[in-house]
Amino acid sequence: MIASSFQTTLAVFALIILHVRALDTFKAAVYEHAVILPNDTKTPVSWDDALLLMNKNMDILERAIKQAAEQGAQIIVTPEDALYGWKFTRETIFPYLEDVPDPQKNWIPCQDPRRFGHTPVQVRLSCLAKNNSIYVLANIGDKKPCNSHDSKCPPNGYYQYNTNVVYDSEGKLVARYHKYHLYHELQFDVPEKPEVVTFNTPFGKFGIFTCFDILFRDPAVTLVQDFHVDTILFPAAWMNVLPLLTAVEFHSAWAMGMRVNLLAANIHHVRLNMTGSGIYAPHSPKVYHYDMETDSGKILLAEVDAHPRTSPTYPTAVNWGAYTLSIQPFPILQNSFRGFISRDEFHFTELSESAGNLTVCHKELCCHLSYRMLAKEENEVYVLGAFTGLHGRRRREYWQVCTMLKCKSTNLTTCGQPVETALTRFELFSLSGTFGTEYVFPEVLLTKINLAPGKFEVLKDGRLVNKNGTSEPVLGVSLFGRWYIRDVPLSISGGPAPQQKMYLIISALLMIIALQNIVMV
């Protein structure tokens, strides 16, 4: 009797453990979609032709959603522009748009398809979620009528938004997000202000933003820091830009830097360098995909912590300046030189020996590197680089970057140009910088555009270091900082905002103070 009672108690305890584990994790899916694009046209197609194209893409998404559900996924993210592509004017996108209501309307399109007019796309997406008992995020176009007497109202009488929608496992619309940071998307309008959109599930609290939004504070950082979401849903149509901004490289780094789950679904379009999706945990990528060889889509699935902050693997907070404040800078070599990554002028210094300690500075940012190569390849050159300032042609976003990267050739003028393969392995690297921002994203990119899960870590004093033995061949090791307070804000119309001059004055004063401190040291 005692043995039987003990066995019963043990069985109940095991069931409780399994139940708790189920609540603490969930299975996520992302789908990298090879979108079927419309024919180029300067005149709008008919509503029927627009719906025909979108249904062709939804046919493919339907197969992915069913496959994810059959494998136990509770939520799936599909990419930005997955229903119709991206090459439109305001006029030619219009037949593809539907009016997406506020989720507070408590609407299940699959059960009540005519409640908000003609919404066949929303009805089908809702039914895909409901019939497969899975949460579905899709990216569609939203149109909102406006008053023609309003000076901001577009000539056609509608605001047009790049929009994410989420349907729960019963098909109910639970979230709607209008993309704020548009990237050459003249067919869409910018919302009046960034929208902070969250929703709760039995497996955690979720937030949403889209593609280019990830490079800005609002809504991306706000969702994590102020609204404490567990997981970000991130559809994208991301064009890879080496050496710092390939999709898998930067998105995994953002998840680590912000210490949050990120479910990233990218478009697959090889000719435009669009590939790179993944399921990224705060401590390491769970699964990722990068494919420039085929034209096929790809579904990814992984088990994810529902509440990563309570997980034993949750990374500790990082003080990015702690280490650099505790040491004397390494000697700054006289043979440093200038070069460009995209349009940004970096200060570089060559890793001329197989091992060493180097420092390179640009304005107030000094980058420190300790390294030891397994062997120095004669036909490969690596440099340590530093950049701080407003980025690129737009001159809006303030970057601080420390990077160790492979040059395209042994000619130093090629340093910073895209390169995809390497042979050099490192037994040791330790990269740090005198960052003025707390928002720093650690990147390690290996040959043939691979990540390095489990092969590096960020110490709480701000050092990015390798671990678990010699690395695979390295393309780059970077600390990518975003100093949001120094960004130059723009008004909705694209002109200078009233705060712009004040931001520039503050930035100039901070730079002067930093330079004075360097001189004093």
Secondary structure, 3 states (H helix, E strand, C coil): CHHHHHHHHHHHHHHHHHHHHHHHEEEEEEEEECCCCCCCCCCCCCHHHHHHHHHHHHHHHHHHHHHHHHCCCCEEECCCCCCCCCCCCHHHHHHHCECCCCHHHCCCCCCCCCCCCCCHHHHHHHHHHHHHCCEEEEEEEEEEECCCCCCCCCCCCEEEEEEEEEECCCCCEEEEEECCCCCCCCCCCCCCCCCCCEEEECCEEEEECCHHHHHCHHHHHHHHHCCCCCEEEEEECCECECCCECHHHHHHHHHHHHCCEEEEEEECEHHHCECCEEEECCCCEEEEECCCCCCCCEEEEEEEECCHHHCCCCCCCCCCCHHHHHCCCCCECCCCEEEEECCEEEEEEECCCCEEEEEEEECCEEEEEEEEECCCCCCCCEEEEEEEEECCCCCCCEEEEEEEEECCCCCHHHCCCCCCCCCCCEEEEEEEECCCCCCEEEEEEECCCECCCCCEEECCCCCEEECCCCCCCEEEEEEEEECHHHCCCECCCCCECCCHHHHHHHHHHHHHHHHHHHHHC
